[in-house]
Amino acid sequence: MLRHARFELFPFVNYHCALNGSKTKRMILPQLLVTAVFLLCGLIMMRFPPKKINPLYGYRTLASMRNEEAWQFAQKLCARRFVLLSLFSAVLAVFVWLADLQEPWVPLVMLASLIGGFIYLFRTVEKKLARRFPQA
């Protein structure tokens, strides 16, 4: 009963028709959803960057919050990196879909790409901040 109600409330959960029941292809859908969220976040940060250093919105690290110029630089760079991360994630999802990997590998590849993407994002932004705004 509960399972039936879940499918009535969330019809997009039943991917069986659109993806021909392949487990690999069904597991790609969450990756594409995360990719869309990353793209949306990157585009929002590009279009509406935070104007001032604040505790809620933006790329917030010690290096980025050091001064106003570093803050603006970090916001622009992080937004571009977020869009790049979303495009990489989408390409990887399509590759996994076409390769039709076996079940244990699909979530591992997707999780590794997300973790690796965030490490890349933080590492590159922090490295560029350190080069452009060295500590006095």
N, C-alpha and C positions, 0 to 999 in steps of 0.2 A: 504494500500500500504506500509506504513512504517513498520507495523508489519510483513508483508510478507518479506520485505527486511531484517529485523532484523534476521529472521530465516534463510535466505539464507547466511547472513554474519557469523552468529554464530550457526551452526547446533547443537552444544551441548546443546543449550538452550531448544530445543524441547526434553524433556525427556520422552514424552508420551509413546513411544514404549518400552523403556527399563524398565520403572517402572510401567507399566500397569495403568497409569493415577491416582494413589493414591496420593492425595495432601500431605499426611504426608511423603510419600516416596520421593516426589519431593522436599520437604523442607529440606530433609536430605542432598541433594547434596551440598549446600553451606557449611554446617558443615564439610563435608568430604573434601571439597576444602581447607577450613581454616586449617583443621587438617594436610593436606598434606603440606601446607605452613609452619606451625609450625615445622613439622618434618624436612623439608628442611632447615629451619633457624637453628634449633638445630644441624643438621648434619654439616652444613657449619661452624657454630661456633666451633664445635668440631674439624673439620678437619683443618680449617684456623682461629684459634683464633687471635684476634688483638694482635700484638706484643708489642706495646707501647700504652700508654694512648693517646687517640685521640678524637676529637669532633664528629666523624661520625659513627663509627662502634663499637659495643660491648655493654655490660651491663654498662651503664653510670649513676652512682649515686655518691653523695659526698663520701660515704663510700668506694665505689670501686675505686674511683680516688684518694684516699688519698696517696697511694704510689704504686710502681710498683708491689710489692708482693701481695698486696690486689687486684690489678687490675687483675693479672694472676689467682688468686684464684677465683675471682668473675666470670671471663669469663668461666672457666671450669665448675663451679657449675651451672651457668645459662644455659649453653649449655645442660647439663644433665637434668636440670629441664624442658627445652623446649621440649626435646624428651619425657620425662615423661608426660608432659602436652598434647602433641599430641597423645600419646597412650591412655591416659584417655579420651580425646575427641573422639577418634575413637570408643572406647568401648561404650561410652555414645551414640554416633550416631547409632551404631548397636542396642543397647538396645531400643532406641526411635523408630527405624525402626520396630523392632520385636514387640514392645508393641503396635504399631499403635495408638499412642496418637491422641487425637482430635486436630484440627487446632490451637486454641489459645495457647495450651500448648507447642507445638513443638518449636516455636521460643523463647518462654520464657525459656524453659529448656536449649536450646542451648546457648542463651545469658548469662544466669546465670552461665553455665559451663565455658564459656570463661572469664567472669569477675572474677568468683571465682578462675579460674586457674591462672590468672595474679596476683590476690591478693596473692595466695599461692606462686607463683614464687618469687615475690618481698619480701614477708614477710620472707620466709625461707632463701633466699640469704642474705638479710640484717641482719637477726638474726645470721647467721653463720659468717658473716663478723664482726659483733660486738663482738662475742665471741672470734674469732681468732685474731682480730686486735683491741683491745680496745684503746680508745683515751687516749693519754698520758697527 
